[in-house]
Amino acid sequence: MDCAGYRGQSQTTGLALLRDAGTDQMGADESTMVNERKYAVGLVQMRMDADPEANFAAAVKHVREAARLGANIVCLPELFRAQYFCQREDIRLFDLAEAIPGPSTNQLGELARELRVAIVASLFERRAPGLYHNTAVTLNADGAIAGVYRKMHIPDDPLYYEKFYFTPGDLGFQAVDTAFGRVGTLVCWDQWFPEGARLTALQGAEILFYPTAIGWHPAEKDEFGAAQYDAWQTIQRAHAIANGVYVAGVNRVGVEHGEVKLADGDILSNRAAGPGLEFWGGSFLADPFGRIIAKASHDAEEILLGEIDLGLIEDTRRNWPFLRDRRIDAYAPITKRFLDPVNSRPADGDSK
Amino acid sequence: MDCAGYRGQSQTTGLALLRDAGTDQMGADESTMVNERKYAVGLVQMRMDADPEANFAAAVKHVREAARLGANIVCLPELFRAQYFCQREDIRLFDLAEAIPGPSTNQLGELARELRVAIVASLFERRAPGLYHNTAVTLNADGAIAGVYRKMHIPDDPLYYEKFYFTPGDLGFQAVDTAFGRVGTLVCWDQWFPEGARLTALQGAEILFYPTAIGWHPAEKDEFGAAQYDAWQTIQRAHAIANGVYVAGVNRVGVEHGEVKLADGDILSNRAAGPGLEFWGGSFLADPFGRIIAKASHDAEEILLGEIDLGLIEDTRRNWPFLRDRRIDAYAPITKRFLDPVNSRPADGDSK
């Protein structure tokens, strides 16, 4: 991957860094066969204001608090710098985008280095004029960019007009080393696609972070709200189970109409019509067996803490060894859009 | 696929057959864009005896009852002809296997034709001396074999010594037409692999049937039982969500030590040592949004009935259109065993 400048440190270097930081998270004897290393993650569920600078300041405050509580890796929600602006299509909103590396990664890198934490930050990336991505950056505990992931699956449905704003990612799925462990980043809509979780886990990710902006249409909430939240949590828990990894869904909270204050001080007058979106919070951490080990409320800002235990990953995968039995000889047709019944096609197994 | 004799009828033929049968399940006007067709499935959760003939007779009785209750397609549990014999490795047990087509498919075919139902039957297939499969046969409502699926993912862990008995399937993943609808068959361990569900759904399956034999080790049940059942149900519900299809898990129930009466009348004296396995029942049907719409108990024989509503599949997929957004350009590495971090590799996206 020609992604110069974005390569993470080696895990060994990262561990040395962690030792420098004087923490006592290290239980690992690297000479043993089973890795007993543990680290803590902090999931920031937050509410967004119309002013991006205020949101950024709030995010910094939350990261500091998560670090104070013991988090080694802190994940912020999707596009935390702004209200969820994709509720309508407006070309002025591309002004929110920024380069990566850029102002946000520079400031968050400094913060990460100061606090000795890694940070997963979801940003609106301006790659070139007219070319924008929904991008998750992993900042290592020394402040360097360890990984850049560009959201691969882009939704588009009423009040989530993301195909207007975001070019689908072209860096593939990614796991990267941080000072504490190897993590995978995916973003929101990616969570509905088992392929993304699989391809990230196969790169050795110990945890999949899903910064997210998902909520209820107020008119649907009574009838479908519980089922929608449950489906969202269920499919992510299933990624944990299928792959024997931790999974974190990190969502925003609060009712928003997509109000955005741009750099010139104006608050855009095109507040999305209607009742807005009620972002459903409910951030959670699932263990490698799909058990919810931490969960936030649906209506408040919270910092969720959870422990990543590499021994539990090993134990879970030994007991239910799915990675051993995958039929990789038969999965190639997964690269097809549909296997139309009306057309003849070769078998996807090894028959002739 | 060179599987002559196993090709299903076209769906059109099947529908004609259904009309002949005089049912009133048909709401479809084939000229409209949205298919409003509905049909009923019956899931047989049953207990197994040492005598295969007694089990077969019980299965026939259950199929008759399911048909009487209105089921159009009836699914039996995995390897319903015997107690779960894979609790130990014993070459005499290969005597349980039979050809397909063979005695079971002949008798079940007659039953299907008589009752005008389709039947999904999981059988121990003898393909050649020394070559056996764990096979699910779909019998159409005219008695013909509509599809043969050989279990692709084979487990092997304490008391589930399946790799000794079953050669991994070589027919790939399959959806087939029946008189009532297009169905996919997978078997037990397959349920842990999102790839199998995806490849079956992409062939147009409206429902995935998972005949199953899964249970608790009595020593583990108190500590892990609830989480194990929950993980099992969760990952199958996730297949429903990811693919917008119905999913049926059809399990056996009861404590077994793998007692088997062979054709010569002897009951094998090698009853598996220890406390046996407690098959956990809990068969269920999930709708395309992952909601459980029917669920059986953990300790009793039951016939679960549920409706398959093609309009709900269409509606669910229109609302959360995951099939539209799959990144088929980036999924090819899913055919790899692992994407080892220590090796360089090309990106799985479209970057260079």
Contacts between the chains, C-beta under 8 A, distances in Angstrom:
chain1	res1	chain2	res2	distance
A	1	B	346	7.4
A	1	B	347	4.2
A	1	B	351	6.2
A	2	B	351	6.7
A	2	B	352	5.8
A	3	B	351	7.5
A	152	B	327	4.9
A	152	B	330	6.2
A	152	B	349	7.0
A	153	B	325	4.9
A	153	B	326	7.5
A	153	B	327	6.1
A	154	B	325	6.6
A	155	B	325	6.8
A	157	B	319	7.4
A	157	B	320	7.8
A	157	B	321	7.3
A	168	B	327	6.9
A	169	B	349	6.3
A	170	B	349	5.0
A	170	B	350	5.1
A	170	B	351	4.9
A	171	B	347	6.2
A	171	B	349	5.3
A	171	B	351	5.5
A	172	B	330	5.5
A	172	B	347	4.2
A	172	B	348	3.8
A	172	B	349	3.2
A	172	B	351	6.8
A	173	B	330	7.0
A	173	B	348	5.9
A	173	B	349	7.6
A	175	B	341	7.1
A	177	B	341	7.6
A	182	B	341	7.0
A	189	B	325	6.9
A	192	B	241	7.3
A	192	B	242	6.4
A	192	B	320	7.0
A	192	B	322	4.9
A	193	B	242	7.1
A	193	B	322	6.6
A	193	B	325	7.7
A	193	B	326	6.4
A	193	B	327	7.5
A	194	B	194	3.5
A	194	B	195	7.7
A	194	B	198	6.7
A	194	B	238	7.4
A	194	B	242	5.5
A	195	B	194	7.7
A	195	B	198	7.5
A	195	B	326	7.1
A	195	B	327	7.4
A	195	B	330	8.0
A	195	B	331	4.9
A	195	B	334	6.1
A	196	B	327	7.6
A	198	B	194	6.7
A	198	B	195	7.6
A	198	B	334	6.0
A	199	B	330	7.5
A	199	B	331	7.1
A	199	B	333	5.8
A	199	B	334	6.2
A	199	B	339	7.2
A	199	B	348	5.9
A	202	B	333	7.2
A	202	B	334	7.8
A	202	B	336	6.7
A	202	B	338	5.4
A	202	B	339	4.5
A	203	B	339	4.5
A	203	B	341	6.1
A	204	B	338	7.8
A	204	B	339	7.6
A	204	B	340	7.6
A	204	B	341	4.7
A	227	B	289	5.9
A	227	B	290	7.9
A	227	B	291	5.7
A	230	B	290	7.2
A	230	B	291	7.8
A	231	B	241	5.1
A	231	B	289	5.8
A	231	B	290	4.9
A	234	B	234	5.8
A	234	B	237	5.4
A	234	B	238	5.6
A	234	B	241	6.4
A	234	B	290	5.5
A	235	B	238	4.6
A	235	B	241	5.0
A	235	B	242	6.2
A	235	B	290	7.5
A	237	B	234	5.3
A	237	B	238	7.5
A	238	B	194	7.4
A	238	B	234	5.6
A	238	B	235	4.6
A	238	B	237	7.5
A	238	B	238	3.1
A	238	B	239	7.9
A	239	B	238	7.9
A	241	B	192	7.3
A	241	B	231	5.1
A	241	B	234	6.4
A	241	B	235	5.0
A	242	B	192	6.4
A	242	B	193	7.1
A	242	B	194	5.5
A	242	B	235	6.2
A	289	B	227	5.9
A	289	B	231	5.8
A	290	B	227	7.9
A	290	B	230	7.2
A	290	B	231	4.9
A	290	B	234	5.5
A	290	B	235	7.5
A	291	B	227	5.8
A	291	B	230	7.9
A	319	B	157	7.4
A	320	B	157	7.9
A	320	B	192	7.0
A	321	B	157	7.3
A	322	B	192	4.9
A	322	B	193	6.6
A	323	B	337	7.8
A	323	B	338	7.2
A	325	B	153	4.9
A	325	B	154	6.7
A	325	B	155	6.8
A	325	B	189	7.0
A	325	B	193	7.7
A	326	B	153	7.5
A	326	B	193	6.4
A	326	B	195	7.1
A	326	B	337	7.1
A	327	B	152	4.9
A	327	B	153	6.1
A	327	B	168	6.9
A	327	B	193	7.5
A	327	B	195	7.4
A	327	B	196	7.6
A	328	B	334	7.7
A	328	B	335	4.9
A	328	B	336	6.5
A	328	B	337	5.8
A	329	B	335	7.7
A	330	B	152	6.2
A	330	B	172	5.5
A	330	B	173	7.0
A	330	B	195	8.0
A	330	B	199	7.5
A	331	B	195	4.8
A	331	B	199	7.1
A	331	B	334	5.3
A	331	B	335	5.1
A	332	B	332	7.7
A	332	B	335	5.4
A	333	B	199	5.8
A	333	B	202	7.2
A	334	B	195	6.1
A	334	B	198	6.0
A	334	B	199	6.2
A	334	B	202	7.8
A	334	B	328	7.7
A	334	B	331	5.3
A	334	B	334	5.6
A	335	B	328	4.9
A	335	B	329	7.7
A	335	B	331	5.1
A	335	B	332	5.4
A	336	B	202	6.7
A	336	B	328	6.5
A	337	B	323	7.8
A	337	B	326	7.1
A	337	B	328	5.8
A	338	B	202	5.4
A	338	B	204	7.8
A	338	B	323	7.2
A	339	B	199	7.2
A	339	B	202	4.5
A	339	B	203	4.5
A	339	B	204	7.6
A	340	B	204	7.6
A	341	B	175	7.1
A	341	B	177	7.6
A	341	B	182	7.0
A	341	B	203	6.1
A	341	B	204	4.7
A	346	B	1	7.5
A	347	B	1	4.2
A	347	B	171	6.2
A	347	B	172	4.3
A	348	B	172	3.8
A	348	B	173	6.0
A	348	B	199	6.0
A	349	B	152	7.0
A	349	B	169	6.3
A	349	B	170	4.9
A	349	B	171	5.2
A	349	B	172	3.4
A	349	B	173	7.7
A	350	B	170	5.0
A	351	B	1	6.1
A	351	B	2	6.6
A	351	B	3	7.4
A	351	B	170	4.8
A	351	B	171	5.6
A	351	B	172	7.0
A	352	B	2	5.9
